[in-house]
């Protein structure tokens, strides 16, 4: 059977552009003092005021922190920053927009002409601007099709958004997904967005193939869904052309249940929005000094930090140190062996942090304690196997290395001496003891292994010596 599914290698003139909205990591909303950090169990319309409800006579007041985060993102993405940007009213009617317009930046956005490197490809960015989020439409029975009415929750209304628009330069759904993943990683690293917040990024995807109009797919909220939605829409458009039909300019929604795009409305043209300059907000005028202060307060960009680290540690550790915010911790260590330090920081420490739900490495384990643990490994006082157990206890029980070392590890009680355990193992393995006395060296290693299964706190050399001494003393 011949499949109509598009061949990824086929040149169908596919063009993809993304309009990505991210929620800025601020304490309050964009134009009022209502909380932008709403808990998951917040009641509908709990965090609202006359401004985010769009009541007559209410006036917006611009959130300075939102501007700072937007400038930080613009710098990291290489945008030309307009020191005299401004806001406009984008007029349209939709139930989630009570005042019938959205405050956004239109003809004078904050940033123009940026780039983001994704692997070997540079994605061209058209613009970056600030705008407000509308309210949330809630369907009581899960979706529009199954609900006879809808509800509005204004907790989301007025949340500070940053919109980043690409050129139509993405050539496959896979490239689109990779771009969004890299964008998310960068903005989270810079603190522009809260990576742990729900639905902090959503995208509108514009897609066309040769011979058809551009179609927009609205409000895609995951990386995987972007790839699936674009693949599905490409398939739909190819089928239309193969059937001799016209691809119309439309706005569509992606259904994960059916893996298809559904018609939402006929696509609006820009002139349909009736943009006018926002009369209640002055122009957003920045100074070069302000922009430079933001730049100075931004930590080293990840690509530069990774390049610098790769001359110090093996390449696989550098991205983890940078993107997991472990770099300041790593660089404050006094451990001379940076390879060992990188391996333990990105491996066992990060694992213990994730297991215990701890975000900060210093809060999980003070760097001096990790240094003490690693020094003990380097000096032969403990094995790495023992250290793996120690670091779990140090993080989970909030104990110093010296304390855990003194208490010992494994299943042997702290008051049970080494000689006692050696004697016990010898009694349980008389054949191995006899073989060692007869000159079979491997039997000693067997006895040492039995010991280390029960007590991880000693170095194998010390255990060997303890067995040799005990065997020589035995009659």
N, C-alpha and C positions, 0 to 999 in steps of 0.2 A: 504494500500500500504506500502511495506517495504521500509524504507528510507536507502540510502547508506551513509547518513551523519554520521561522526564518533561519537561514544559515548564518551563523555569526560572521563567517568569512565573506559572505556575499556583499557586494558593494551596492547597497540600496539607498545610498545617500543619507544614512541616518544622522540626524543632528539632535543633540540633547543639551538643553540648558537648564540650570537649576536656580530657583529662587528659594533660598534657605533662611528660615527664621529661627533665631536662637533666643532664649530667654536670658537676659542679662542678670548677673549674680548680684542683685541689690537687695537691701532690706525692705525697701518700700517701692511702691509702684512708680510709673514713669511721671505722672502728672499730679499725684496726690500723696498723702502720708499713710495710706492704707498699707498693711503688711503685704509684702511679696513673698513671704516665707510661710505659706499656709500649710498646716499639717494635713496629712492624708485624710484624717477624720474630721476635717473642718465642715461645718454646716453650710449648706447653700446660702450664698449672699451674706455670709458672716463678716467678711472683710471688705466692706464697701462704704462709700460716702457719696455725697451729691455729685462729685466730679466723676468717679468711675461709673456711677449710675446714669450719667448724662443728663442730670436734671437742669431745667432752665436756670440761667443765672450763675451756674458754677463756672469757675475759671481754672485752667490748668497752670501748674507750677512745675517747671522742669527739674528733674532729679539730676543733681550734679554728678553723683556717682555713676549714673548710667552713661553720661557723656564721657567721663574718664575711661570707663571700660570700653566704650565704642572707639575712642581714640587709640587705646591700647591694641585693640583688635586690628584697626586700620593700619597701624604701624607694622604690626607683625605680618600682615598680608601685603605689605608693600604698596598700599594705596597712596595716591596724592591726596592730602587732607586739605579740604576747603576751609579756610579760617573764617569764612562768612557764609555758612550754610543756613538754611531756614526750614521752617515747617509749613505744611499745607494741609488743607482739608480735602480728603478724598471722599467724594459724595456718592453714596450708593445706599440702597435700602436692603437690609437683611435683618432678620429678627434679632441677631446677636449684637446689633449696633443701634442702641436706643436713640442716639442723637442724629442718626442718619448720615454720619460722616466719621471717618477715621483720621486721626492726626498722624501724619507721616511726613517724611521728607521726600519731595518730588523733584522739582527742577533744580534744586541746589542741595544735593546729598552731601553728607559729611566726607565721603571718600569716592574717588574715581580712579579707575585703571589700576587694579591690583593683580597679584599672581600668587598661586599656591603650587608648590612642587609636590607632585604625588608620584612617587617612584621616579621614573625617568621622564615623566610628562609634566609640563608646566601648564596648569589650568589658568586661563585668562579670566579675570574677574572684572565685571563691568562697573559695579557700584556697591557701596555700603552705606546704609542709612538707618536711622533710628525711627521707630514707630511704636504705637500702642497696640496691644492685643485686644480683640473684641471679647465679649462675654462667651460663655460656653453653652451651646445648645445641648440639652440633656433629653434623650429619648427614653421614656420610662420602661419600654419593652426592648431595650437593647439597640434598636436601629430604627431608621425612619419608616421602613416598610412595615414593621410590626407594631408601630405606635400610632394611635389615633390623635395624639396631641404631643406637644413638646414643652419643655420647661427651660428656663434661663437661669444660669448661675453666674452672677457678676463678680465672684471672687477672682476670676481670671481677667475681667475687664480692666484695662489700663496697665497690665503687666508690661514691663519694658522689653521691647524686642529689638534685635539687631537683624536687619535683612541684608544678606550677602547674595549678589546676583552674578552668575557666571555668563560668559559668552556662550553661544551654542557650539562649543568646541569639544564636547564629550562625545565619543564615537561608539560607545557601547553601554549597556546597562551595568556591566561590571566596572567600567571606568567611573560611572556616576556613583556607585556604591563606594568605591575606593576613595573618591574625592571627599565624600561626606564623612567617612571614617577618619581621614586625615584632618579635616577641618575640625571635627569634634575633639580629636586628640589635642590639637594645638590650642583651641580655645579653653579646654578644660585645664590644660597645663598652665596657661596664663592666668587662670582664675576669672576669666571673662564669663564663663558659665559654671554652674554647679553640676558637676557630672553625675551626682547622686540624685538630683531632682528628677521628678517624673516628666516625661515628654518635654525635655528642655530644647529639643531640636525637631523641627518639622519642615518639610520641603514641598514646594510646588514644582513639578517637573514638566518642562515643555519639550515636546518630542515631535519630530516630523521626518518623513522619508521623501525621497524624490517623487514629485508629482502630486504631493498632498499639502494641505494647510497644516499649520502648527496647532497641536492639541495640548491643552494644559491638564495635568492630573493634580488635583488639589490635596493638601493636608496629608502627606505621607509621613508617618511618624517613626519608621525604623529603617535601618540600613538594608536589611533583607527585603523589606516591602518595596523599597525604591527599585531595587533590581528586578523584583518580580513584576511590579506594576509596569515598568518600562518594557520588559520583555513581552508582557501580555498585550500592551497597547501597540507595540511594533507588529506583533502577530495580527492584531485586528486590522490595522491599517493596510498591511500587505494583502490580507484577504479581500478588503474592499477594492483595492486597485486591480487585483487579479479577477474580480467579478465585474470590472468595468464601472465601478461606482466612484463617487467623489468623496474625498476625505474633507469634511467640513471643519471649520475653526470652531472648537468647542471647549467647554470646561467639563471635566469628567472626574469621577471618584473611583478609587481602586477598592474592590471587595476582595479581602483575603479569603473569605469563605468560598467564593466561586472562582477566584484567580482571574477575574475579568475587570475591565473598567466599565463604569456605568455613566450614562449621560446625566450631567447635573444641570447644565444650562448652556445656551449659546454663548460663546466666548465674547466678552466685552472688548471694545476698542478703548484705547487710553482716553480718547475724547469723551467717552460715555461717562467718565467719573467726574467731570466738571470740577477739576482742581482749582482751588483758589488759595491765596496765601492765608495762613492761619492768623486772624486778627488779634487773638488773645495771647500770642507769644511773640516776643521780639526776635529778630534774627539771632542765630546762635553764633556769636562772635568770639573766636578764640584768638589767643596771642601765640606767637612763636615760642615765647618763654614757657607758656603753659604746656604746649605740645612737647617741648624738650623735657620738662619736669616729669611728664607722664612716661616718656621714653626712659629717663634715668631711673624711675621707680619700677620699671618692668624687668623681671629677671631675664637672664640670658636666654635667647631663643633656642629652641630644642635642637635645631640642625647644627648650630654652632657648638652647643654643649656636647652633643654626640660626637662631632668631629674631633673636638679637643680630647674627649675621654678615650677615643679609640687609639690614641697614642700611649695610653696609660694602662688600659685593661683590655682583655679580649673583646672583640667587636660585639659579641652577643649580649654582653652585660650593659653596654652603654645606653641603648634605648630604654631598658628597664629602669636603670638608675635615674634617667631623666624624666620619663613620663610617669613613673610612680612616685615622683617627688622625693626620691631618696638621695639626690645629689648633695645637698648641703650637709646631710648627715654623713654621707660617705667621705666628703672632703674634710670633715672635722675630726676624722679618726687619726690616731697616732700609729696605727699598724703599718709597718713598712711593706709588707707583702700585699700589694694592691690587688693582685689576682685573687688571693685568698679572701681578702676583704670584700671584693665585688661578688665573689661566688656566694659567700655567706649572707651578705646584705640582700642580694636579689633572690636568694634561694630560701634558706631556712628562716631568716628573720622575716622576710615578706610573707612566707607561708604562715608563720606564727601570728603575724599581725592580722592577716585575713581571717584566720581561724578564730581569733579573739575579737574581731570587729574593731581594731584599732587603726586609725588613719595615720597617725604620726609615728615615725620610727623612734624618735627620741622619747615619746610617751610610752612606747612599747618596751624599749630597752635603752637606757642611757648609753651613749657611745663609749664611755669609759668602761662599762660592763662588757660590751661586745669586744672591746680591745683586750680586756683581761682574758676573756674566753679564747680569743684567737692566739694570744701570747702563750697560753697554756698548751694549745695545739702545737704551735711552732717549737716550743721548748721540750716537747715530748712528755709533758706531765699528764695529758689526757689524750685519748684517741678522738678522731673526728666522730666516730660512732657514739662515744660518750658525750661529746659536745652537742650532738643532735638532741639528745635527751635533756641535757642541761638547759639549752636555749628555750626549749618548750616550757620548762619549769620556771625559768627566769622571767619569761614574758607572762605566763599564765598566773603564777603565784607572786609576781612582783618581788622576787628575791635577788639579792646580789650574787655574783658569781662565787665569791668566797663562801657564802652561806651554803649554796647548792653543792659546791665542791666538798665542804665539810660533811654535809649530810649524806653524800654519796648518791648513787642512782641505781636504778634497776630494782630487782625484787629482794635483794639482800637487806635485812634490817641494818640500820646504822650501827647498832651495838654488836653486830656479829663481825668478828675480826677476820682478817684475811687468812690467817693460819687455820682458823676454824673451818672456813669454806674450802680451803685447799685440802684439809684432812677429810672433809665430807666427800668431796669429789673423788679423792683417791680411794676411799672406801667403796664408793659406788662403781668404780672403774678399775678393779684390781688387775684385769688383763692388760689394760693400757699401761699401768704402772710397771708390770712385769716386763712387758715388751720394751719399754724405755730403758729399764735396767739391763736388758739384754742387748742394748745398742741400737734400737729402732727409734731414731730421732723424731719421726712423724708422730709417734704416740704422745710425745710431750705437747705437740701442737694441738692434738685432740683434747688433751686435758686443759690446756689454756683456753681453747674454744668453749669448753663446758663452763669454765669460770666466767668468761666474758658474757655469756648468755644471761648470767645471773647478777653480775656486777659490772656495769659499764664504766665505772669511775677510774679504773686503773689502766696504765699503759701496758700493752702486752709484754714488753720486756721485763717490767716489774713482776708480772704474773709468772713468767717463765722462771725468773730467779726464785720466786717463792716456792714453786713446785720443786725445783732442783734442790733447794735447801731442805725442804720437808722430806723428799725421797732419800737424800743422803743421811738424814737423821734417823729415818725409820730402820728398824732391825731387819 
